Amino acid sequence: MKRALIVGGTGPTGPHVIQGLLDRGYETVIFHRGAHEPPDLPEVEHIHGDPHFAETITAALADREFDLVMAMYGRIRLLADHFAERCDRFIGVGGIPVYAGLMDPDGAQPWGLPVPVPETAPPADYPGDTDGTRFAHLIWRTERHVLDLGERGAFNAAYFRYPAIYGPRQPTPQEWSVIRRVRDGRPWIILPNGGLILTSRCAARNAAHCLLLAVDNPDASRNQAYNCADEQQFTQRQWVELLSEFAGRRLDILPLPEELATPSEVLTRQLGGHNHCLLDIGKARAELGYRDAIDPLDALRETATWYLANPLREADYHPDPFDYAAEDRLAEAYRRAVARVREQAPFPKPEYHHSYAHPKQPGQGPDHRGR
């Protein structure tokens, strides 16, 4: 029987990957710290240990060998070093900070990320001078390390670039900022720039499906990196409207300039409110045959339903302070400021007329606007 090791496996995508490997006939083991033991995981062997350090990886795994290793957590570079020549197939999971225009949009030309972002977009191959750019550079180095090992024959490698993953069991779900406001009876939510930013997301089931397609297509995916995302994407405003509706009541949107929309930073995080990150998944579609395993609308509905039934506790970490009184003060101050600006600096709206002539009378001369 083929043997597979999943590093991680207890988060949103884990149960779907585990079940997918079991369905493919793999004897499956998961290696994680033991801090999270979801009750609904498929029954497999658990190895508890810390996947962040070479010595603890060696202590936990010793000389065990596997046909397939899927590294979804921990320090993947160290895991790849440990399993070089010890597995046939190594699949790593990283993230979108690998792209240079994400954490350092000012350093890109033109500004920010391309739209959409293909796998060939410029990588974060420089450390930069901020915590964010240094973090992105480490992500790129790890991915490159794994693929370099693959190219040298240590194993057949593949790497996946995750965007925001949504679904049940997410440790700090962005969705909770929306769902809790619905539960608390809030009528509106602040979004920067009208919520028009495009940010790729991926349902946990779809992310797992993409990884499993690489298991099914080892030759096509050999030493390749892939974007991972739902086929259908939404603007931030659309995402909030859909999610809140599935949670029971559609929230109104209070659009604020990004400089003032601090309460919404928990929803934009690394991207801010103006740097689109729309991933191009054409490569996974063409080479792996990727199609969504679950429709994003169904996945959002499932997510809302799950968090309504399993709300975060006060003791659970979430960066949103849910300071509604401060939000109300901010909204009122903004409305007063807008009224003052309109009063002090009125500006007439430009008149718009169609560019082409629209004569009122038959004839060959200019129309009534001289066109």
N, C-alpha and C positions, 0 to 999 in steps of 0.2 A: 504494500500500500504506500502511496506517496505521502510524504510528511511535509506539513507546512507550519511555520511559526509566524504568528502575528505579534508584532511589538506594539503594544497599546491594546486596542480591541474592545475597550469598555466605553468609548465615547459614542457619538451619534452614528458613525459609519460602521463601527465595530461589529455589532450583531449581524448586519447584512453581509459583511465580508466573511464572517465566520460561517454563517449558514451557506453562503455561496460556495465556500471551499468544501464544506461537508457534502453539499450536493454534487460536487465534482469528484468526490471520492478521496479527499485528502484527510489523513489523520491530522487533526489540527490542534495546536497548542498556542496559548497566548502568554506573553511575557509582559508584566506590568508591575507597578509598585504595590498594588493591592489596596490602594486608597479608595478606589471605586469598584464596587462589586454589584452591578445592576442585577436585579432578580430575574430579568427576562433574557439573559444571555443563553445561547445554545450551550448544552453541556459539553465542555471540552476541558482538557488539562490546563491548569493555571500554574505558571512559574512566577513567583513573586521575587522581585529584585529591582534595582535601580538601573534603567537603561541609559543613564546620562554619563557614566564613567567607565573607563576601560576595565578597571579592577572589579567593579560590581557586575559588569556584563559577563566577564570571565567567571566570576564566582557563581553566578546564577546559572549560566549555560554550560560551563565546563567544556567538554568536548562533543557536545551534542551536535549532530549534523541534520540538515533539513534539505529537502529538494527545493523548497520555496520559502523565502523569507519576505514578509511584507512589513516594512519599517514605517509605521504610522505615528510614532511617538519616540521621544528620547533624542539623543545625539546620534543622528543617522550616520554621520561620518565614522564614528567609532564602531557602530554596529556593522557598517560595511567592511571596515578593517577586520573585525572579528570573524566575519563570515566569508571573507575572501578565500577561495579554494575550499570552502566548507558547505557551499550550497550551489545548486545549479542556476537558480533564478533569484534575483534580488530586486524587489520593487520598493522604491522609496517615495515618500510623500513630503513635499515642501509647500511653498506658498507663493502668492503673487508678488511679494516684495522682491523676488528675483529680478523683476523688471526695473530698469534704471529710472524710468520716469515716475515711479510710484512714490518713493520716499524722497526723491530729489527732483521734483518737477521743474525747478528753476534751472537745473543743470542739463535738461533735455532741450533739443532743438528740432522741431518747434516745442513749445512749452508742454510739459506733461507727457502722458502716455498717448501712443497712437490709438485711434479708434477705428476698428477693433484692434485688440492686441494679439498678434500672432506669436507663436513660439520663437520666431526669429527676431523679435523686437530686441533692442539693445539691452544687455543684461547689466546687473549691478556689479560690474567687475572692478569697481574702485571702492575703497572704504569710505571716502568722504570725510566730513568733519563733524557729523552729528551722530547721536545714538541711533537714529533711524537709519541713516545710510550705512553705518557700520553693521547694524543688524541685517540689513538687506544684503550686504556684501558677504556676510557669513552664510546666509541662505544660498547665495550663488555658489560659493566655494564648496559647500556641502554637496549640492547637486552635481557640480562639476567633478568632485572627487569620486562620487559613485559612478558616474558615467565613464570617467577615466579608468576606473577599475574594470568596468565592463569591457571597455575597448582593449584593455590589456589581457582579457581572457580570464579574470578572476571569477566571473560569473556572467550570466546574461542579465543585463541591467535594464531597468526602465524607471522613469521618474515622472511624478504627477504634481502639477502646480494647482493647489487648491485655492479657491476664493473663499468667501464667507460660506460656511456650511451651516445649514439649518435643519432642524428636526428635533425629535425627542432626545433628551439626555445631554444637551449641550451645556457645558459647565457655566458659561456666562452668555446666555442667549441674547442677541440683540432684540429678538422678538419680544422679550419680556418688557422692554420699555414701552411698547405699544399695548401689549395684552394687559399689563397691570393698569395702565391708564383707563382702559375700557372697564376693568373690574372696579376701579376706584371711582368711576362715574365722571372722569374728566371729559369735557366736551371737545377739547382740541389738543393738538400737539404742535410744537414748534419744529419747523424744518428750515434749513438754510436754502436761500435762493429758490424758494418755491418747491423744493424737493425734486428738482429737475435732473439731479445727477444720476448717471447710469453706473450702477455697480453690479458686477456679475456675482451671482450667488449659485449655490448648488445644493439641492436636496440631498440629505445623507444617503438615501437609497440610490440616487443617481451617481453620486461619487463612488459608492461601493460598486455599482454596476460597471463604471468606467475602469476601476482597478481590476475587476474580474475579467473584463474583456482582454486586458493585457495578459492575464493568466492563460486565457484561451488562445491567444495569438502571440506566442513567444517569439516567432521569427520576425513578424511584422514590427513588433515593438522593441526588438533588440536594441539596446543603447539609445533609446529615444526618450525625449521629454514631451509631455502633453499637457495642454490646458484642460482643466476639468470644470464644467459649468452646465447648468440647465440649458436646453435649447432655447427656451423662451425666457426672456429677461424683462424686468420692469424698472421704470424710474423709481426713485425713492418714494415719491408721492404715491404712485400706483401701488407699490409694495405696502405702504402704510394703510392705504385705503382698503386693499384686499384683506390684509391681516386683521385689521380692526373689525371689518365686517364679519369675518369668520369667527372673531372672538365675541361677537354679539351686537356691536354697534359701530358704525363707521365714524371715525374721528374726523372732525374738521381740521384743516391745515392752517396754521398761522405762519405765513412765510416771512422770514426775517433775513436781512443781509447776513452773510456768513460771519461778519465781525461781531454781530450781536447774538447769534444763534447758539450760544454756549450750551444751553441745555440739550441740544441735539448732537453734540459731539460724540455721545455714546453710540449714535447710529451711523456716523460717518467714520469715526476712528481714524485710521491711517490716511484716508483719502481726502478729508475735508469735504467741503460742499461744492467743489468746482473741478476736481480732477477725475474725469470719467475713467472707469476701468471695466471696459466691456471686452471680455475675453473672446478670441476667435477659437472655436472648437472644431474648425474644419478638418484639422489633422486627425483628431480622434474619430471623427465621423468617417473619414476616408480610409484610414489605415486599420481601425479597430471595429468599424461598423457601429459606432456609438449612436444610440437613440435613447431618449429619456425613458427610464424604466417606470417612472411615475410622473404624471403631468404636474408641473409646478403649482397649478391651482389646487390640485388635490393634496400636494405636499404641504402647501401653506395652510390649508384647512386642517390637515392632520396635525400640523405643528401647533396651531392655535388650540385645537381640542385637547391635545396632550398637556400643554402648559396650563390650561384652565383646570384640568383634573389633577395636575401635579405642580401647583404654584411654587415658585421659589419661596423659601422661608426667609425671615428677617436675618437669620444667621448666615445665609448663603451670600457669597460675595457677588455684587453687581455694581458696576461703576455709576449707574444712574442714581442720583440722590433722591429723585422723585420729590423735589422741593417745589410743590405747586404754588405756595405763597410767593416765592421768588419769581417763578414763571409769570404769575399774574402781575407782579410789579413791573417786570420787564416788558410785558405786552402793553400795559397801560402807558409806560414811559415812551415806548416806541410810537404808539398812536398819537400821543401829544406832540412828539418831535416831528412826525410826518405832517401834522396839521400846521405847526409853526413854519416848517420849510415851505409848504405850499403857500402860506400867507406871505412870507417874507421874500420868496423867490419864485413868483408865478411864472410859468412858462407855457405859452400857447401850444396846443397840439398841432403838429404839421398837418396840412391838408393833403390828402392823397387822391390822385386821379389816375385812371388807367393809362398805361404808357402809350397805347395805340389809339389812333383816331376813332371816335364814335360819332359820326356826323348826325345831326338832328334833321337835316334836309338833304335831298338828293343833289348831287353835284360833285365836281372834281376838285374843288378848292379846299382850303383848310376848314376844319370843323369849328364849332363854336368856341373851342379853347385854343385855336390857332395851330392845331396839330396837322 
